[in-house]
């Protein structure tokens, strides 16, 4: 790897600095005790550029790297692997970066990249498992499959049935086994909704017409509906290639929630106006008659951590509740907490139905910097209470991934898994918390740092 950070990008230093090696360690030292009921693999995805960027760098640009932690009988082993896209393979052959990034468009010589021309599919945002396949995801590209070993298999288009890209945040219905997802695009109709049945076959696609190409990072699946946030985060590719921003916030444009029956199509959507806002991550939602309730990390506007947004404390997420009255065709939101928080997770067994508990990465002080969380908060939205586990500013905490206790029946019977980076020691641990109390159960000491990343999942052995 040849990343020297010649431009002194803040996204290539400290917790963001990439690691150079793929390693395998069979047994890791542990402080505390790993619950023997935890048998499976905790996998997290994130950006890890292999080569020095050609221009300004943003984490969205980095090559995907998977960090896998296998737990069995109280022991842990670790393995990390790059997601080897066709574009990254071409760069490995060339021995240097060939592609630009979201702030520095560079399209490589076709003779160097072959059929990997255009966008490099870094697949760096999320990793999910469904119907025996493991998908790594970048929301503007096709999914990339990897093996249980985390080695790359290649891009997948559901045997030719998938038109356009796949979101990084699909939803799996715990009752039907279906996987629901969408893809946004830069050409009309701008949005498509898809359903994959429990066997892994894409069985349904619906085109949804929007007035503009907008960024839609996540959506909501309830027991009866799908819900999309059409916010004024608007793409302008023509302007981008002339030197302007690729993505801009236009609050004068309408902000809407679109509600569609799961078996419906674009003619069945009910659009409800909202005050301008943005959501990267929804916690969960459910339908009760004509009322839909959605909990999410609401932002006053989009913030992807570029230019002045990096230190803008007004644009971190805060837990809020959205409600939709389908009969009146109205929607609104109210805050549930005033602390900055995002990277929302629940026990996936209650996805799409009424939940009680939610877990978010948060900040222990007002010195919030985008992505650099140092706390985890558990919300009891039924009781209106919360509790926090705080590490402090010396540490950076990742997304809290819920791993259900296979012997439990309660919604919060299980553990939270996350990676914690120590700025002072330049080391990372995988930490296991009791989901009831947020008390630390175990810290697994890793053989090398785990850089800042996005999303992951617990893949139980069963």
N, C-alpha and C positions, 0 to 999 in steps of 0.2 A: 504494500500500500504506500502511496506517495502523497499524502495530504500534509502540507507544511503550513497551511493557512497564511499564505503570503499577503493576503488582503486584510488580515487581522479581523476576520468576521467573528462577532460575538457568538455566532451559532456553530463555531468550530473550536470553542475553548471550554474548559471546565467540564461541566456535566454533558455538554453537547459534543465534546471532542470525540471523533470516531476511534474505534479500536482497530488494530492492524491484523489481529490473528483470529483464526477459527480454531477453537480448542475443544478438547474432550477431556473431562475429568470424571473418573468413575465414582469417587466417593468424596464428599465435601464435608469439612468441619462444620459442626452445628453447635450453637449455644441454645440451651433449652431442649425441647423434645418435639420432633415432628409427629403429629398425630398419626397413628398407624392406619386410621380410616382413610387418610389421604393417599390414595393410590392412583397415579395418573401422571399427566404432564402439564405444567404451567408454561405457556408459550407467550412471549410478548414480541411485538413487531416494532420497528422504528428505523429512522434514517441513519445510515452509516456509510458515507461516501468512501469509495475505494480509491479515488484519484483526486488530485487537486482540482477544485472547480475552475471553470474557464472564466467566470465572472462573479458578481455578487451571489452569495449563497444563502439559501433559506432551507430550513429543515424539510420542507415539502419536497425539495430537490433530491435528497440523499438516497442512495441505494438502500433497498430494504435489507435489514438483517434480523433474523429470528434468534431469540435467546430462549432456549428450552431447559427447563428444570424438571427432571423426572423424579418423582417421589414414590417410594415403595418400602413398606415395612420399617418406617422410621429413618430411612436413608435417602440421600439425595445425590444425583449426578447431573452434570451440566454439559450442554453442547450448544454452540452458536454457529450459524451458517448464514452467509449472504444468500439473498434470493437472486439467483443468476438469470436475470432477464436476457433477452437477445441483445439488448443495447449494452448491458454490462459485459456480456461475453465479447462483444465487438471491441469495447474499451480495453478488456484484458488482452486481447490480441494486439491492439495498438500500443498498449502500455501507457495510456494517458486518457484523460477525459475527452470525449468527443461531442457531448451534448451540453447545451446551456441549461439555465434554470428559469424559474418563473420571473425573475427580475433581469435575466440576461439571455434572451433567445438566441441560441446558436443551433443550427441544424447541420448535422454532420454530412460529410461527403458520402453519397450512396455507395460508392465503391468500397468504403470501409465498413459499412454496417449492413449491407445487403437488405433483407426484408425487414430489418429493425429500424427503418427510416422513420422520421417524424418524432413523436414523443417517446421518450424512454419510459417504459412501464416499470417503475421501481418497486411497485407492490409493497410500499413501505408503511402502510397505515394501520392495518388490522389483520387478524388471523382468526378464522372461524372454521368449525368442523360441522359437516352436515352429510348425512347419508354415506359415510365412509370416505368422504373427500375432505382434505384440508385446503382451504382457500386463503391465499394472501391477497390483499386488496389495496388498490389505489383507485380513488373514486372516479377518475377520468379515463379508465382503461379496463380491459378485460381482466377477469380474475386469473391469478397464477396458482396452479396446484403445486403442493409440496408433499413429499412422502412423510411417513411417521418419523423418519430420521431427521426431518427438516431439509433434506436435499431437494433441490428444485426439480419438478417434473416439466412444467411449462404452462403457457397460457391455455385457457379453456373457454370455449364458447357454447357449452351445453350442446355439443354435437351440431353446431350451426344454427341453433335456435335463438341465441342471444344477439340482438341487434343493439349496438352501442355499448357503453361501459356499464359497470356494476358498482353500486355504492360501496363504501367501506363499512357501512353499518346495516347489513341485512338483519332481519328479525326472524327467529325460529319460533313457531307456535308450539308450545309445550304439549298441547292437546292433540293437534293434527299431525305434528311432525313436519309441516310445510315450512319452507324457507321463503319469506317475502322480501323483495328488494326493489330498488329503482335504479335508474341511471339518468343523470342529466347530461345534456349535450349542448354543443355550440351552434347547432342547426335545428330548425323547426322539426318536430313539435316541441323540442327542448326537454321533455321529460317522458320517461317510460317506466311503467310499473310491471313487475314480473312476479310470478309464483312458480316455485319449484316444489314438486310433491315430495312425499316422504321417502321415495325411492331415489331421488336425485334428478328427476326428469323435469325440465322446464316445460310447464303445461299451459301457461297463460302469460300474455303480454298485452298491455294496454297503453296506447299513445295518449298523452295528456298535453294539451296545447297551453302554453304559457305565452305572455306577451313579449318576454325577453329571455335571453339566456342568463340564468341566475345560478348562483352557488347554493346547492341544497346538500348539506353535509349529512344530515340524519333525517329520519322521519318517525312516525308513530304507527304501530300496529296495535289496535285494540281487538277485543273479542268480536267486533262486528265491522270495524272500519279501518281504513288507512287514512292518515292525515299528513299533509305536506305543508311546510311553511314556505310561501312564496314571498321572500324578503327582498329588499332592494340592494342586494349584493350582486351587481350586474357585471357580466363579462363584456369586454370590448377587444376582440382579437385584432380587428383591423387597426384600431388605435395603438394597440400594444406593439405591432410590427412597425409602427411609425414612431415609436419611442415613448408612448403613453403608458399608463397603468393597464395591466391585464384585467384587474378587478377593482371596482370602485363602489363606494357606498353612496347611494342616491336616495336620501330620505324623502325627497319630494314624490318619489314613485310610491304607489300603493304597497302596503304590506298586508298579506292575507293568509288565512288558514284555509286549506282546501280539504274537505272531508268527503271521502268516497266509500260507498259500501264495498266490502271485500270482493263481492261478486259483481260489482258495477263497472261502469266505464266512464269516459270523460263527460258524457251527457248527464251523469248522475251526481257529479261533484257539487257540493254546496260550498261556495266561497264566502268567507266571513272576514270583514276588514278588521285590522288591528292597528294600534299605534306602532310606529316604526320600531322594530326590534330584530334581533337575530338570535338563533340558537344553533350552536354546534352539536350539542348532545342532549337528547331527550332521555329522561329517566324511565318513564313508562306512561301508559294511558289506558283508559277503559271507557266503555260505553254503558250507560244506564238509561234506557229509554231514549229520549231526545237530548240527553245531556252527555257530553263527552268531557272527561277530566284528564288533564295531561300535566305531569310534573316535568320540569326541564330547567337547565341552567340558562337563564335568559340574559342576553346582553343588550345594552341600549343600542349598540350598532356592531357591525362586523369588525373583528380585529384579528388579523392573521400575523401580527408581530412584525410588521415591516415599517420602516421610516419612523414617524412619531408614535405609532401604535405600541412600540416595544415597551414603553414605560407608562402607557396611558392607563391609569387605575380605573377610569370610568368605564372601561370596556371588558373587564373580567366578568365571567358569568356569575350569577347569583340564583339560587334555587327559587323558582317561581311556579305558580299554578295557573295554567291556562284552562279556561272553561269555554265550551261551545254549546249554545242553545240551537239545536238544529231546526226547531219549529220557528223560532224568531230569526234565524240566520244571523246570529250575533255571536261575537267572541270577545273575550277580554282576558287580562292576566292580573295577578296580585302577587306581591313578594311573599315568600315563606321564610326568608332569612336575608340578612344584609351582609353576610360575610362572602368574600369571593370564593367561588368553588366551581368545579366542572369535572369532566371525566366521570359521568354518572353511571352507576351500576346498581343492579338489583339481583336478587335471587331469580335466575331465569325461569324457575318453575312457576312464577306468578306473572310472567310476561303477558301483556294483553288483558289482564284482569286486575281487579283492585288490589293494590299493594299497600303494605304498611311501612316497610323499611326501605330506605335508599342510602347509598354510600357514595360520597363524592370526595375527590382530592381537593384540598383547600389550603388556606394560608393561616399561620398562627399570628400574623400581625398585618398591619395595613400596607406593608411594603411588598405588595403583590407584584410579581413580574411574570409576564405571560409564560405559563408552562412550568415554572419553578415552584411547584407546590411543596409545602413542608408539613402538612397535616392531612388527616383523614377524618371526615365527619360522618357520623351515622345519624340519619334523620328518622324519627318516628312521626310520619305525617298524619297518622290517626290521632296521636296524643298531642301533636304540635310541639314536640320536644326534640332536642338534639344533644349529642355528646361528641367530643373531639379527642383524637389522639394526636398530640403535637410533638414533632421532633425538634423544631427550631430551625433558624436560618442557616445553620451549619449543614443541613441536610436537604436533599431534594427527593421528594416522594412521588412515586408513579401512581397510575390508575389502580384503585382497589378492586381486584377481581374476586367475585364471590365463588367459593367452592363449597357446594352443599355437602353436609354430613350425610352419608348414605344411610346411617342408622337413625336420622332425625326426621321429624315431621313438621316442625315449626318453620315459619318463613325465615327466621334468622338463625336456624340451626346450621352452623357451618363455620367457615373461616374466610378471612380476607387475605389475599396474596398480593404482594406488591414488591417492587424493587426500590431500595433506598440507597441513595448515593451520599457518601460522606465527603464534603468538599475539602476538609482538612487532610484526610488520609488518602484521598483520591481512590477510594475503594467502594465497592457495592456489596450489599447483602440482599438476599431474598428474605423477606420478613413475612411471617404468618401471624395473623391476629385472630383472636376469638371474635366472631361476628356479633356475639351478644354484648360483650363488655369492652371490646377494642383492646383488651390486654394482649401483650405480645406473648405468643406461645413458643416461637422459635425464630432464630435468625440464622440463616444459612450463608456461610461466608464463601463468596464466589472467587474464582481464580483470577478474574480480571474485572475491570469496570464494566458496567452495563450503561452505555450512554443514554441520554434523554431519548425517550421514545413515545409512542402513541398508545396503541391498544393491544390487549392480549386476552387470552381465555384460559380457563382450566378445562382440560380434556380428561375427564374421569376415565379410569381404565375400562369401565363397562360400556 
